Amino acid sequence: MSTLPVFRWRLAPDGYATRRQLRARDLRPGGQDVAAQLERPRRRGRPPLVAYLYRVDLAKPVRPMTAGRWRAHAAMMRARRTCPECRRDAGYVIPTSLGMCVQCAFPEEQRVA
């Protein structure tokens, strides 16, 4: 296995981009391997933060959203908003820490108000 080139934070040469930077340009890695990495040093002996870089010239355009993908996305978001206790759409994504909507998690506080 060959080692990746390592660049200091904010000092990567042109032609490399992170996944987020590619997405901002409407690109995706497109199956290519990581080409390099950035390292941002941290204090107190902690390991550095690492960001992986991809070559922009090998990146491919983002696939367009089809009608089927939009339907699947809407169904996924609807499932995340539906409370498993009362089966109602809460209007927000149910917190995983509660596992149910706020009204079901704290019913006594809802009656007082």
N, C-alpha and C positions, 0 to 999 in steps of 0.2 A: 504494500500500500504506500503510495506516495504521500508526502506531507503537503498540506495546503499552505499557500502563501498567507502570511498573517500581517495585517496592517493595523496601525494604531487608529483609534477612534477619529473619525473625520478626515483621515488621510488616505483613503482608498483612491486609486487612480480611476480615471474615466473609463467607462466600459463595464463597470461592475455595479450591481444594484442589489438591494435586499428585496425580499418578497413584496414588502409594502411599497417600495419605490417602483418596482416593476408594475404593481397593480395601479399605481397612480398614473402610469403611462399606458394603461390598458394592455399590459403584457402579463405573461405567466412564465414560470421557468420552463415548462414544456418538456419535462422528463430529464432535463440535464442535471448532472451532479453538481454539488456545491463546488464553486471554482476557487473561493478564497474565504477568509474570515476576518472580521474586525474584532479587536479586543479593546475594551475600555477598562483601564485599571481602576481598582477600588481600594479603599483604605483598610487599615487594621488587618492585613494578612488575608483578606477575603479573596476568593478567586475572581478573575476578571469577568466582566460581562462579555458575552460572545454574540456576534451577529454574523450570519452566513451570507455570503455574496454569490450572485449568479452573473453569468456573462450576458450582457444586454443583447449582443449580436446573435446569440443563440436562442433568445427568448421568443416565444410565440404569442400571437394575439389571444386575448381572453375569448373563450367561447361565448357566444351570445346566449342570453336567456330565452329559452323556447317557452311556448305556452304550457307545456307539460311541466317544465321546471318551475315556472311561476306557481302552478297549482300545487306542486309538491312543497314548495317553500311556504305557501299560505297554509297548507294543512299542518306542516311542522310547527309553525308559529301558533296556530290555533290550539294545537295539543299542548304547547308550553304555557298558554294562557288559561287552560281549562283546569279548574280545581278538581282533584281526584275525590274529595269528600262530598262537595255539594254539586259537582258536575256543571257549574256555571262558568261562563267566560268572565274572568276577573277583570279584563280590560288592561292587564299588565302581565308580564312574565312572572309566573309563580316562583318565589324564592326557593332555591333548593334547600336552604337552611331550615325552612318551615315545612316544605313538602305539601303545602296547602295554601289557600288564600288567607289573607290576614283576618277576614271575618270568621273563618272556621278555626284558625289558630288561636284567636283571642276573643271568643264569643262574649265573655263577661264584660270586657271593655267596650264592646259595641252597644250593649244594653244601657250602660250608665250614661252615655252621651245623649 
